[in-house]
Amino acid sequence: MYFSDHNDNITFINEWNDNLRVEGKGTVCAEDLNARPGSFKPDEYSSLEFDKGITKVTKGFIEAFTSIECLIIAFSVKSIERTPELDKYLVTNKVLIRGEYNSLAERLAKELGLQFLHCDIPLGWTRFESGGGYTESTKRTLCFRLDGPPYIYKEIFTPGISAGNNGGADLREDLPEDFYVGCDLEGFTYHMPVKCEEAIMKNKQLGRFLRISNQRLKPRK
């Protein structure tokens, strides 16, 4: 994790898959790359993600990430200051653009002729507690990919027998390609445990995906 010396609202979280997630509120600028600790190296990441809360990205920031293959842009981002150099880099390297439908991310991909893939959608956490004090937590995410059907990714976290020891599993449940057809939030709960129903019904991002996906369906002849 790194912290911008320029803006206390901006934090960089480096994840296991070479993805750098930019968290915070408001504008991100090139000056934010002056981050602590000093070992922060933008060119080490293959994926750059602007998280919910970021609203604007000024020129010079994305350009510093010279190895990205994927750019993930949250729905909250309403402006990215583009330069000829940035556009050329994105196109030349065929950077995959990810985000929500009807968003800046989708418009950017369309204008540059780049491939677009809907971003993954967090679905929430559930906990299982046994009578003996045993607790298991599961994180679920609706995931999309270019080379296959969407799926629900389950990350299961199980405490071990000693402090600091954790186990668990990563599981994937494939969904039909057309799972969203005629499906609203209530309908989606059929794919999920009962414990998830309340969180699903409040999931605005999932609601937007289901609504727009159905609006885009071609009428049957």
RONUKOL-357490 format. One record per residue (C-alpha): residue in three letters; x, y, z. Coordinates in steps of 0.1 Angstrom, whole numbers, plus 5000, padded with zeros to 4 digits. Layout:
N
ALAXYZ ...
This chain:
221
MET500050005000 TYR501250354991 PHE500050705001 SER500151014980 ASP502251294994 HIS500251534974 ASN496751444985 ASP495851265017 ASN492651135001 ILE494550924975 THR495850574983 PHE497350304961 ILE496749944969 ASN498949694951 GLU497249354946 TRP498649004940 ASN497849004903 ASP499949304894 ASN496849524896 LEU497149864912 ARG493950004927 VAL493650374932 GLU491350454961 GLY490050784974 LYS487851074965 GLY487951344938 THR490751414914 VAL493951204908 CYS496851384892 ALA500551324883 GLU501651484915 ASP500051194934 LEU502750964920 ASN505051114946 ALA503950844971 ARG505350695002 PRO507150465008 GLY509650564981 SER509750224964 PHE506550304945 LYS507150214908 PRO504250274884 ASP505850074855 GLU505649744875 TYR501849714871 SER500049544842 SER496649664854 LEU495450004867 GLU492150044884 PHE490350364895 ASP488050274923 LYS484650414933 GLY485050774946 ILE487650884920 THR485851144898 LYS488651284875 VAL492051184862 THR494351464849 LYS496951424822 GLY500251274831 PHE498951014856 ILE497950724834 GLU500950794811 ALA503350704839 PHE502050344839 THR504050224809 SER503249844812 ILE499449834816 GLU497449584796 CYS494149664814 LEU492549984825 ILE489549954849 ILE487550274853 ALA484850304880 PHE481450444872 SER482150754894 VAL484950864870 LYS483451134848 SER486551284832 ILE489951164820 GLU492251424804 ARG493451264773 THR496551344753 PRO497651224718 GLU500451034736 LEU497950854760 ASP495550764731 LYS498450634711 TYR499750424740 LEU496350274747 VAL495750184710 THR499250064702 ASN499249824732 LYS495649724727 VAL494849794763 LEU491649624775 ILE489149884789 ARG486849774817 GLY484049944834 GLU480249964835 TYR477850014805 ASN476950364796 SER480050494814 LEU483150694805 ALA485050364803 GLU482750224775 ARG482850554756 LEU486650564758 ALA486850214744 LYS484450284716 GLU486250614706 LEU489650434705 GLY488350114689 LEU489549914719 GLN488049604734 PHE485649664763 LEU484649424791 HIS482249494819 CYS483949524852 ASP483449254879 ILE480749324904 PRO481249264941 LEU478149084956 GLY479049084992 TRP480148875022 THR478448595041 ARG479548435074 PHE478948085087 GLU479248035125 SER479147685140 GLY478047605175 GLY481647545185 GLY482847895176 TYR484047805142 THR483648095117 GLU483948085079 SER483648395057 THR482848395019 LYS483248674995 ARG481348654963 THR481948844930 LEU480148834897 CYS483048804871 PHE483148854834 ARG485748734809 LEU486448754772 ASP487048384766 GLY484048224784 PRO480848264803 PRO480448484833 TYR480748324867 ILE480448384904 TYR483848374921 LYS483748254958 GLU486748334981 ILE486348125012 PHE488348225043 THR488647965071 PRO490548025103 GLY493147765111 ILE493847585144 SER496347845155 ALA496448215156 GLY497448375123 ASN496748045104 ASN494148065077 GLY492847825051 GLY489947835027 ALA489347784990 ASP488647974957 LEU485647834938 ARG483947934906 GLU480347874896 ASP479847934858 LEU476648114848 PRO474748084815 GLU475848344789 ASP472348494789 PHE471748474827 TYR470748834828 VAL467848804802 GLY464648904819 CYS466448904853 ASP466149184879 LEU467749204913 GLU465148984929 GLY465648724901 PHE469348734906 THR468948624942 TYR468048274930 HIS471748234921 MET472748324957 PRO472248184993 VAL469448335013 LYS471948525034 CYS472848735004 GLU469348854995 GLU469449175014 ALA472849285000 ILE471849194965 MET468649394966 LYS470749704976 ASN473449644950 LYS473149954927 GLN475949844904 LEU474349504898 GLY471049674893 ARG472549904866 PHE474049604848 LEU470849404848 ARG468749694837 ILE471049814809 SER471849464796 ASN468149394792 GLN467549734775 ARG470249644749 LEU468649314740 LYS467549304703 PRO463849244700 ARG462948904687 LYS461548894652 
